[in-house]
Amino acid sequence: MRDETPEQPAPLRFGYTTGSCATATSLAAARLLLTGHADDAVEIVLPKGQRVMMRLEFCRTTADGAEAGTIKDAGDDPDVTHGALIFARVALAAAPGVRFHAGPGVGTVTRAGLTLPVGEPAINPVPRQMMTTHLEALAAEHGYAGGFDVTIGVEGGEALALKTMNPRLGIVGGLSILGTTGIVRPFSCSAYIASIHQGIDVARANGIAHIAACTGNASEDAMRAHYQLPDMALIEMGDFAGAVLKHLRRAPVARLSMCGGFGKLSKLAAGHLDLHSRHSSIDLPLLAQWAAEAGASDALQAAMRAANTSQEALKLAQADGVPLGDLVCAHALQVARDIVPPSVAVEMFAIDRQGRFVGAAR
């Protein structure tokens, strides 16, 4: 009997950004106004030149214009907007150009520091350019000299936005219309990383010199209590320590506190900038080596190497009087200092699962 070949997993599907959805729906609605033809699918050109066909849920006239909608397909990416209805309402205007408005479920910018001015709908620059390019081409094709008023909405967007960083960034009332390539790459986490960068930019623009980057709720609570920092100064970095540190090279602050669970911090200390278990693991032999440099006995080192978790290794070290938490923070601090500019004062904090500090370095 021959050996069976294991079935290969199917490749992950790409999806489309909310910006692509907004472009397709605004183009379809505008075409209906200029031609009288209602599409059930529309072709758009993405920023890198790819042509894609996007299906529409509806395309119809309204009392003052036309509207079209599509269901956001994020492919195999765990995107908060996957399956949401994205729609555009378009009205013709005498003045040339394209003007954007926030419809239901799309937020409005209320704080400085983002790429859009305060008061503008949270429709990011690339989606705006995509829509403008398509609408201008449509107008030229049909000899239309006027302009367009474009309102973008997301069904249920106000509730979905509560699952994103928008409230902390000062984007109120709904989601942002995002995308730089038009395509969602599975597990690229580009939107999350962009929100980290935006959080830092908003803090800087509002005069905050000390930010705290935290891996989760417990570390955020610890930093808030320790320093009485405002929410705007708290950056929810999750597993993306590298996104914080690298952005500070372009947008430095005076002071950075980083705080995370002991296990996450031990990954950063080992040089990993993505702290997710898919991309990095806890190195128990390395923890034992650092403990040895602090005087740990051979027996303790062996027990640490055989530990089931980093928390178990930490407890073993603590019981023997070895300051493993401080050692891990010191190594993590060095990793951070090698990335950020010298002008940024950096400190590290590690917490246990109860949110108590178990290590620090500065």
VENQUI-V126657 format. One record per run of one state. SS is the DSSP state (2 for helix, 1 for strand, 0 for the rest). FROM is the first residue (numbers start at 1). TO is the last residue. If there is no record, write none. Layout:
# VENQUI-V126657
ss & from & to
SS & FROM & TO
SS & FROM & TO
This chain:
# VENQUI-V126657
ss & from & to
0 & 1 & 14
1 & 15 & 16
0 & 17 & 17
2 & 18 & 35
0 & 36 & 40
1 & 41 & 45
0 & 46 & 50
1 & 51 & 55
0 & 56 & 57
1 & 58 & 62
0 & 63 & 64
1 & 65 & 71
0 & 72 & 84
1 & 85 & 93
0 & 94 & 96
1 & 97 & 102
0 & 103 & 104
1 & 105 & 106
0 & 107 & 107
1 & 108 & 109
0 & 110 & 120
1 & 121 & 121
0 & 122 & 122
1 & 123 & 123
0 & 124 & 124
2 & 125 & 141
0 & 142 & 146
1 & 147 & 154
0 & 155 & 156
2 & 157 & 161
0 & 162 & 165
2 & 166 & 169
0 & 170 & 170
1 & 171 & 172
0 & 173 & 173
1 & 174 & 175
0 & 176 & 176
1 & 177 & 177
0 & 178 & 182
1 & 183 & 184
0 & 185 & 189
2 & 190 & 205
0 & 206 & 209
1 & 210 & 214
0 & 215 & 216
2 & 217 & 227
0 & 228 & 230
2 & 231 & 233
1 & 234 & 236
0 & 237 & 239
1 & 240 & 240
2 & 241 & 250
0 & 251 & 254
1 & 255 & 261
2 & 262 & 269
0 & 270 & 273
1 & 274 & 274
0 & 275 & 283
2 & 284 & 293
0 & 294 & 297
2 & 298 & 305
0 & 306 & 309
2 & 310 & 319
0 & 320 & 323
2 & 324 & 337
0 & 338 & 344
1 & 345 & 351
0 & 352 & 356
1 & 357 & 361
0 & 362 & 362
